[in-house]
Amino acid sequence: MDDKRNSLLTIGLVCAVLLVLGVADLWNSDRVYSEAENRVLASRPAFSWESLFTGEYGDAYEEYMSDQFVGRDKWVGLKTEADIRFRKKEINGVYLGADHYLIGVNDPDEYTEQMENSRVASLTKLVNHWDAKVMLVPTADNILTDKLPAFAPYYDEERLLTKVRNSIGEEHYIDVYHALQEHAQEPIYYRTDHHWTSLGAYYGFLAWADSVGRFPYPYDVNGRKTVSENFQGTLQSRINVDWTKDSIQYFPETEKKAVSVTYDFADTADSLYAPDYLDTKNQYGFFLNDNHAFIEIHTGYNPGKTLFVIKDSYANSLIPLLTAHYENIYVVDLRYFNGKLFQLMEQYEPEQGMDVLVLYDCIHFLEDFKYY
């Protein structure tokens, strides 16, 4: 009798909790953006019989419920705390690495040979048409291998880079993989974010200068200026518990001469940096005012020299280092640009021609690189 009563009480309690959460979900307005995760949240999907029968509606609604669940951030944090206590090494797509490094999980099974070949073919077509240089930056799991948990799998980006080099030719390939590998014991990646640091970007800049045969502007590595000491980035957002804090630094020499920066054909600024982002969760947005479809940069350096950059957010902390070498720099992020890339490039190409640089991290290259 007692067992039956206890079972009924348990069932009743679970039903009551589900009812309360359900009512709360109905009353709670949907959130558009998660400050903690620095991303747009799923919205309620539009219903159609076709999407229901194909399963698309169910998948979309499941994603919507997951993103809009009441108290989601707190539940994620509680689950992470429990997982850490049970000594789990991977939580929500993040490895808990040595020395408090959080490293994104890039499952080798997700990146197929077909995906590689398709992206490399598109890249080769662009390189051949524009005589472009290519810098594909390895992610932290491929360089900081000593920080990974024992036997942690990761996608082999060196193999991808070999395929890229063979396809586009040595003269177009910038070897940043080995440049970063030589400095793997230095803070070249953030501990809580998927990007490289300003120091890592600096070593990428040196690899670029070596590839194009230019003497690099003499930035002072020891003179980097710290603008924040409490940065917790995208990887910390995934586990949603307090973690080691990173510093945001930049090279003050990049402010030596006046610049004019126009974002998305509209908003103009006189700096390569946006300090307002330092008061937000997305402190990496300090560099180039976060992500934009198109950016125009005009400097007081090297009259007649023009650079066109096709990039993801890894480029945001490196582009300021390139300004000392060009009068004009045009930047397009294909994730946000909806026009025809080659037409845009032709529009901004001066009579004397321009340099073209493709700069992505390896994973975003596989996931996002497409221009037609």
N, C-alpha and C positions, 0 to 999 in steps of 0.2 A: 504493500500500500504506500509506504514511504517512498519507495523507488518511483512509483507511478506519479506521485505528487511532485517529487523533485524534477522528474522529466517534464511534467506539464509546466512547472514554474520556469524551467530553463527555456522551454519553447516560447512561453509567454514573454519572458525577458528579451529574447532575441527578436521576437516579433515587435515588441514595444520599441526597441532600439531602431529597428529598420523603419518602423512607422515614423518615429521622430525624425530620423535622417531624411526620409522621403518627403515629409512635410517641410522640413528645413530647405531641402533642394527646391521645392516648388516656390517657396517664399523668397529664396535667395536669388537675386538677379545674377545672370551669367557674367563672369569676368572676361574681359577681352584680352588682358595682358597679365602675365605673372611676373612681378618684379623680382621675386626670388629666383625664378628659373630663366629670366631674361628671354621670354619667348611669347608669341601670340598663342592663346589657348583655343582649343577647338570650340566651334560654335555649334548650335543645334542644327543637325542636317535637315535638309528639305526632304519631305517624304514623297516617294513615287512608287507605284506598284512594280515598275521595272527594277528600281534599285533594291526593293525588298526581295524580289525573287533572285536577283544576282548575288545577294549577300552584301552589296556595297552599303546599303542603309544600316544593316546591323553592325558592320565594322565601324562605320562612321559614328553611330550612336554610342557604341561601346567606348570609342575614343573620347567622345563628348562627355559621357558620364564620368570617365576617369579624370578628365581635366577640370570638370566643374563640380566635383564632389565636395560637399561642405567640409571645411577644415582640412582640405587635402594636404596643404603644406605641413600642418602639425602631424597628421598621420604618417606622412613620408618620413618626417624627422624621427618620430617614435620608432618606426620600423627600422630605420638606419641604426639608431642607438642599440636596438636589440640585436641586429645583425653584427654590429661591432663587438658586442659582448660575447657573441658566439664565435668570434674570430673569423668571420667571413672575409674573404680577400677581394670579392667583387660584389658591388652593390649598385643596382640600377645603371648598369653599363659603365661603371667606374671601378678601376682597380685601386685598392688601398695599398699604395706602394711604400717603399722604404723612405725614411727621412721626411715623412708627412707629404709625400708626393701623391696627388690624385692623378691618375692617368686614364684617359678614355679607352674603353674597350673597342677595338676594331676587329670584329670577327672575320677570320680569313674566309669562311664559307659564304659571306655576303658579297664578296667582290670576285665575280666570276671572270674567266678568261674572255668571255664574250663582251662583258662590260669594259674590260681593259682595252680590248682591240678596237671597240667602237670609239672610246675616248681618244686613244692614241691616233686613230685614223683622222678624226676631226682636227686634232692638234696639228698633225703633220700637214694637213691641207692649209691651215692658217699660217703655219711657219713658212711653207713654200711660197705662199702668195705674198706675205709681208716681210719675208726675211727676218723673222722674229727670233728673239732670244727667249728661252724657257727656263724658269726656276720653279721646280716643284719641291716643296719643303717637306722633309719627313716629319711625321708627328712624333711626340715624345716617346711612345712605346718602342719605336725603332732605334732611338738614340740612347735613351736612358734605360737600357735593358737591365742594368744592375739594380734599378729601382723597382722592377716588376716583381710580383709574387712568384715564387718558384713554380716553374712549368706553366706559367700563364701564356696562353696562345695569343699571337698577334699577326696581323696581315704583313707579309714581307714586302715592304715598299722598295727595298733595294732591287728586288727582281723587277718590279714595275719600272723603276727608273732606268734600269738597263734596257728594257724594251723601248722606252721613250727615247733614250740616247741613240739606240740603233736605228730607230725610225726617222728621227728628225735630223740626225747627223751631229757629230761632235762639235762642229762650229756653232751650232745653235743651242747647245745644252750647257747650262750653268750647274756645275757640280757643287751644290750646297750640302749634300749628304755627308761627304767626307769632311767638309769644312766644319760642320757642326759636330761630327764624331770626334774630331780633334779637341774639341772644347767641351766634351760631355760632362766633365767634372765641374764646370762653371754653371752659374744660374742662367741657362739659355732658354729654359721653359719655366712658365709659372707653375707653382705647386698646386694651384686650385683652378686653373683655367687651361683651355686647350691651345691657346696661342703661344708663340715664342715670345720671350721678353725683348726689350730694346737691345740688350746685349746679344741675344740670338740673332735679331734682325741686323745688327751691326756686322756680324760674321757673314751673314747673307750678302750684305752690301759689299764687303771685301771680295767675296766670290764673284759678284757681278762685275766689279771693277777689273778683276783679273781676267774675266772672260771677254770683256769688251776692249781690253788693252788700255785702260785709263788709270792714271795715278789717282787714287781715291782721295777725296777731301779729308784732311787730317783731323778727324774727330778725336776728342780726348776721352778715351774709355773711362778713365778715372774721374772725369769731370761730369759724369751724368748727374742730372738734377732729379731729386726725388720729389714727387708731387703728391704721393699717397703712400701710406704704410698700412692700410687696412683693406686692401683689395681681396675679395673672395669671388672667384669667377664662375664660369659655366659648370665646371665639374663639381665645385662645392654646392652649386644650386641643385644638382642632380641628387646628391645625398642629403642635402637640406639639414645639416647639423653644422655647428660652429667648427671651424678648422683653422689651421695655420694661416696667417694673413700674409699676402704678397705685397711687394712694393711696386708702384708704377713709376718708371723713370723715363727720361728722354734726354736727348743731346741738346743743350742750350745753344750750341753753334748754329742750329737750324733756324734760330730766330735772329741771326746776325743781320740779315737784310730783310727789307719789307717784302711781303708777299700779298697777293690777292687770290682768294680762293672762292670759287662759285660752286654751290651745290645744287644739282638738279636744275640747272639753267635759271635759277631764281635767287636764292639766298647767297649773299656775298659776305665774306669775313676777311679779316686782315691777319689771320693766324692759321697755322696748320693744326692747332690744338684747340680743344673745347673744354676748358676747366669745369664747366657746369656739370659734366658727367662724373666728376670726382665726388659729387654729393649724391650719386645714385648707385644702384647695384651694379650697373653696367659701366664700370670705371674704364674699361678698355676703350669705350667710346671717346675717351680723351683724344685719341689719335684720329685725326681727320674727321672729327664730328660724327663718329660711328660710320654706318654703312649707307651709301647712296648709289643710285643708279649711274650718275655721271658727275664727275668733279673736274673743274678746270683750275689749274694752278699756274699763276704767272709770277715769275721771280725776277730778280735783278742780275741773274747770272747768265753767262754764255749766250749772248744774242744769236738768234737763228737756230739754236739747238732745241729740238722738240722730241718728247717721249710720249708714247701712247701705251698705257698699262691696262691689261685685261686681268682682273684679279678677284680674289676673295679677301676676307678680312685679315689674313696674314700680312698682306701688303700694307695695311694701314700704318704700322709702326716702322716700316722700311722706307716708304715713299718720301717722308721728310728728309731722309739721308740722301736721296737722289736729287733734291732740289738744287744743290750746289753745282750740279752738272748740266742743268737745262734751263732755258728761258721759259719754256712752256711744257707743262705736263698735263695730259688728259687721261682720266681714269674712268674705266667702266667696270661695273660689277654686274655680270650677266644674270645674277639671281634676281635683280630688280629692274634690269633694262629690258624693255619689250620690243624695241625696234630692231632694225637690221644692222648688225655689227659692222660689216664691211662698208656699207653706205655711210655710217657715222664716221668711220676712220678716214674715208676718202674726203669727207667734208672738212676734217680738221688737218689733213696732211698738207704741209706747206710745199711750195714748188721744189725746194731743195731736199725734200724727203724727211722722214722721221724714223727714230728708233722705236721698236715695238718690243714690249716685255710682257710675257705671260707669267703670272706669279700666283700660285695656289699652293695650299698644303695638299699632300698626296690624296688624302681621303676626300676632301671637297672636290678635287679634280675629278675623281671617279664618280662622285655623286652629283655634281652640279655643272660640270663643264659642257656647255652646248651653246652654239651661237646661230643655229638655223633650224 
